[in-house]
């Protein structure tokens, strides 16, 4: 297990598990945001790891976001520093070359939910509660919340959560598309790691290319992405994994991925 600031990282085969550990509510600090950015860079350089599962220590909080004491003095310079740190950390997480899975095992509030929104897939335990309550204290989501949330749940629900401060439970989150799966309390981490094992069966290079194309659909016109899709398909023929994948299928055996 490797310790980053307020986080513990363990690696089992191709699956990395990140435990947020800043009791009692696993709030983000400047140091932990910078550590997350470094952690993602480290994983990007580890070609044997294909997926990242993130959860909060214990059963009450995934993460409550930023500690409001950070902004109590009203210092604008501090606000700039934290906004940049939040943005860079969660954008790095969003751009992680593998598959990221957030296991929301309790309250995910503000920057905590924005962390989950930066992941590729979200699993919520039955008791989870999610919200972006920043406007209730005179702030707003500044780590991707105003952009990622409406992309996932639509403008109406994004406005209910951000403009009206509405909290959603796990079942509501599943219904509106905020999460992809709901498990019983305490079962989320196992479900996340099981999903990560499915990732390990896919070509890591093909997954990375495909993820980039899927996320590009948020800002690029379809015709541009269709061209990029075909180009990426052909580009895979320069990789060892493409040859291995096809041969393994024809030989009726499991592929041995090299991630190159």
C-alpha positions as CSV (number, residue, x, y, z in Angstrom):
1,X,0.0,0.0,0.0
2,X,1.3,3.5,-1.0
3,X,0.3,6.5,1.1
4,X,-0.4,9.8,-0.7
5,X,-1.7,12.8,1.3
6,X,-5.0,11.7,3.0
7,X,-5.2,8.8,0.6
8,X,-4.1,5.2,0.6
9,X,-3.4,3.4,-2.7
10,X,-3.2,-0.4,-3.0
11,X,-2.6,-2.4,-6.2
12,X,-3.8,-5.9,-6.8
13,X,-2.9,-7.2,-10.3
14,X,-4.3,-4.7,-12.8
15,X,-6.6,-3.0,-10.3
16,X,-5.6,0.0,-8.2
17,X,-7.8,0.9,-5.2
18,X,-7.7,4.4,-3.8
19,X,-9.1,4.9,-0.3
20,X,-9.9,8.5,0.7
21,X,-8.8,8.8,4.3
22,X,-9.1,12.2,5.9
23,X,-11.5,11.6,8.9
24,X,-14.1,12.4,9.7
25,X,-15.5,13.4,6.3
26,X,-12.6,12.8,3.9
27,X,-12.5,16.5,2.9
28,X,-10.1,17.6,0.2
29,X,-7.1,19.8,1.0
30,X,-4.6,21.6,-1.2
31,X,-2.1,18.9,-0.4
32,X,-4.4,16.0,-1.1
33,X,-5.6,17.6,-4.4
34,X,-2.0,17.9,-5.5
35,X,-1.4,14.4,-4.4
36,X,-4.3,13.1,-6.5
37,X,-2.8,14.7,-9.5
38,X,0.5,13.1,-8.9
39,X,-1.2,9.7,-8.1
40,X,-2.9,9.7,-11.5
41,X,0.3,10.6,-13.2
42,X,2.0,7.7,-11.4
43,X,-0.8,5.3,-12.5
44,X,-0.6,6.5,-16.1
45,X,3.1,5.5,-16.1
46,X,2.3,2.1,-14.6
47,X,1.4,0.0,-17.7
48,X,0.4,-3.0,-15.6
49,X,-2.6,-1.2,-14.0
50,X,-5.7,-0.8,-16.1
51,X,-8.3,0.5,-13.7
52,X,-8.8,2.6,-10.6
53,X,-11.5,2.1,-7.9
54,X,-12.1,5.0,-5.5
55,X,-14.0,4.9,-2.2
56,X,-14.1,6.5,1.2
57,X,-12.7,4.9,4.3
58,X,-15.6,3.7,6.6
59,X,-19.3,3.6,5.7
60,X,-20.5,7.2,6.3
61,X,-18.6,9.4,3.8
62,X,-17.3,9.0,0.3
63,X,-16.1,12.7,0.6
64,X,-17.8,15.9,1.9
65,X,-15.7,18.0,-0.6
66,X,-13.8,21.0,0.6
67,X,-13.5,22.0,4.3
68,X,-15.4,25.3,4.4
69,X,-12.9,26.6,7.0
70,X,-10.6,26.9,4.0
71,X,-12.7,29.8,2.7
72,X,-13.8,31.4,6.0
73,X,-11.4,34.3,5.7
74,X,-12.9,35.4,2.3
75,X,-9.3,35.6,0.9
76,X,-9.7,35.7,-2.9
77,X,-6.1,34.5,-3.5
78,X,-6.8,31.4,-1.5
79,X,-9.9,30.8,-3.5
80,X,-7.9,31.0,-6.7
81,X,-5.4,28.5,-5.5
82,X,-8.0,26.0,-4.4
83,X,-10.1,26.4,-7.5
84,X,-7.1,25.7,-9.7
85,X,-6.1,22.7,-7.5
86,X,-9.5,21.2,-7.7
87,X,-9.8,21.7,-11.4
88,X,-6.3,20.2,-12.2
89,X,-6.8,17.2,-9.9
90,X,-10.2,16.2,-11.2
91,X,-9.3,16.9,-14.8
92,X,-6.3,14.6,-14.4
93,X,-8.6,12.0,-12.9
94,X,-11.0,12.4,-15.8
95,X,-8.2,12.0,-18.3
96,X,-6.7,8.9,-16.6
97,X,-5.8,6.5,-19.4
98,X,-7.6,3.6,-17.7
99,X,-11.1,3.1,-16.3
100,X,-12.0,4.9,-13.1
101,X,-14.8,3.7,-10.9
102,X,-16.2,5.7,-8.0
103,X,-17.8,3.7,-5.2
104,X,-20.0,6.2,-3.4
105,X,-20.2,4.6,0.0
106,X,-21.9,7.4,2.0
107,X,-22.2,11.1,1.6
108,X,-20.7,12.6,-1.6
109,X,-21.1,16.3,-1.2
110,X,-19.7,19.2,-3.2
111,X,-16.2,18.4,-4.3
112,X,-16.8,14.9,-3.2
113,X,-19.5,14.4,-5.8
114,X,-17.4,16.3,-8.3
115,X,-14.6,13.7,-7.7
116,X,-17.1,10.9,-8.5
117,X,-18.4,12.9,-11.6
118,X,-14.8,12.9,-12.9
119,X,-14.7,9.1,-12.9
120,X,-15.9,7.0,-15.8
121,X,-18.4,4.9,-13.8
122,X,-20.2,5.4,-10.5
123,X,-21.6,2.8,-8.1
124,X,-23.6,3.9,-5.1
125,X,-24.3,2.0,-1.9
126,X,-28.0,2.0,-0.9
127,X,-27.4,4.6,1.9
128,X,-25.5,7.1,-0.2
129,X,-26.5,10.7,-0.5
130,X,-25.3,13.0,-3.2
131,X,-25.5,16.8,-3.6
132,X,-23.8,19.9,-4.9
133,X,-24.8,22.3,-2.1
134,X,-22.3,25.1,-2.8
135,X,-24.9,27.8,-3.6
136,X,-26.4,27.4,-0.1
137,X,-23.2,29.0,1.3
138,X,-22.6,31.6,-1.4
139,X,-20.3,29.5,-3.6
140,X,-20.7,27.3,-6.7
141,X,-19.2,24.0,-7.9
142,X,-15.8,24.9,-9.4
143,X,-14.4,21.4,-10.0
144,X,-16.4,20.4,-13.0
145,X,-19.8,20.1,-11.4
146,X,-21.7,22.7,-13.5
147,X,-20.4,20.9,-16.7
148,X,-20.3,17.2,-15.8
149,X,-23.6,16.9,-13.9
150,X,-25.9,18.2,-16.7
151,X,-24.1,16.0,-19.2
152,X,-25.0,13.0,-17.1
153,X,-28.5,13.8,-15.7
154,X,-29.8,16.6,-18.0
155,X,-30.2,20.3,-17.4
156,X,-33.3,20.0,-15.3
157,X,-31.9,17.7,-12.6
158,X,-28.6,19.6,-12.7
159,X,-30.5,22.8,-11.9
160,X,-32.5,21.1,-9.2
161,X,-29.3,19.9,-7.5
162,X,-27.2,23.0,-8.0
163,X,-29.7,25.9,-8.0
164,X,-32.2,24.4,-5.5
165,X,-29.7,22.5,-3.4
166,X,-31.6,19.2,-3.8
167,X,-30.0,16.1,-2.4
168,X,-30.6,12.8,-4.1
169,X,-30.5,9.3,-2.6
170,X,-29.0,6.2,-4.3
171,X,-32.2,5.1,-6.0
172,X,-33.0,8.6,-7.4
173,X,-29.4,8.8,-8.6
174,X,-29.8,5.5,-10.5
175,X,-33.1,6.7,-12.0
176,X,-31.7,10.0,-13.3
177,X,-28.4,8.5,-14.6
178,X,-26.1,9.9,-12.0
179,X,-24.9,6.4,-11.0
180,X,-24.9,3.2,-13.0
181,X,-25.4,0.7,-10.2
182,X,-26.7,0.6,-6.6
183,X,-25.6,-2.1,-4.2
184,X,-26.4,-2.9,-0.6
185,X,-24.6,-1.1,2.2
186,X,-21.0,-2.4,2.4
187,X,-21.1,-4.1,-1.0
188,X,-20.0,-1.3,-3.2
189,X,-16.2,-1.9,-3.1
190,X,-16.6,-5.5,-4.1
191,X,-18.9,-4.5,-6.9
192,X,-16.4,-1.9,-8.1
193,X,-13.5,-4.3,-8.0
194,X,-15.5,-6.9,-9.8
195,X,-16.2,-4.4,-12.6
196,X,-12.6,-3.5,-12.7
197,X,-11.8,-7.2,-13.3
198,X,-14.0,-7.0,-16.4
199,X,-11.8,-4.1,-17.6
200,X,-8.8,-6.4,-17.3
201,X,-10.3,-8.7,-19.9
202,X,-10.3,-5.9,-22.5
203,X,-7.3,-4.5,-24.4
204,X,-5.9,-1.6,-22.4
205,X,-4.9,0.2,-25.5
206,X,-8.3,-0.2,-27.1
207,X,-10.0,0.9,-23.9
208,X,-7.8,4.0,-23.7
209,X,-8.6,5.0,-27.3
210,X,-12.3,4.2,-26.9
211,X,-12.5,6.3,-23.6
212,X,-11.0,9.3,-25.4
213,X,-13.5,9.0,-28.2
214,X,-16.5,8.7,-25.9
215,X,-15.4,11.7,-23.9
216,X,-14.7,13.7,-27.0
217,X,-18.4,13.5,-27.8
218,X,-19.0,16.1,-25.1
219,X,-17.4,18.9,-27.1
220,X,-16.7,17.8,-30.7
221,X,-19.3,17.5,-33.5
222,X,-20.2,14.0,-34.5
223,X,-18.6,14.2,-38.0
224,X,-15.3,15.2,-36.5
225,X,-15.4,12.3,-34.0
226,X,-16.4,9.8,-36.6
227,X,-13.3,10.6,-38.5
228,X,-11.2,10.3,-35.3
229,X,-12.9,7.0,-34.6
230,X,-11.9,5.5,-37.9
231,X,-8.3,6.8,-37.5
232,X,-8.0,5.3,-34.1
233,X,-9.3,2.0,-35.4
234,X,-6.6,1.9,-38.0
235,X,-4.0,3.1,-35.5
236,X,-4.6,0.0,-33.3
237,X,-3.1,-2.1,-36.0
238,X,0.3,-0.7,-35.0
239,X,-0.1,-2.2,-31.5
240,X,0.9,-5.6,-30.2
241,X,-2.4,-6.0,-28.4
242,X,-4.4,-5.9,-31.6
243,X,-2.5,-8.8,-33.0
244,X,-2.7,-10.7,-29.7
245,X,-6.4,-10.0,-29.3
246,X,-7.3,-11.3,-32.8
247,X,-5.0,-14.4,-32.5
248,X,-6.3,-15.3,-29.1
249,X,-9.9,-15.2,-30.3
250,X,-9.1,-17.4,-33.3
251,X,-7.1,-19.8,-31.1
252,X,-9.9,-19.9,-28.5
253,X,-7.7,-18.8,-25.7
254,X,-7.5,-15.8,-23.3
255,X,-5.4,-12.9,-24.6
256,X,-2.2,-11.8,-22.8
257,X,-2.3,-8.0,-23.0
258,X,1.0,-6.1,-23.1
259,X,-0.6,-2.6,-23.0
260,X,1.3,-1.6,-26.1
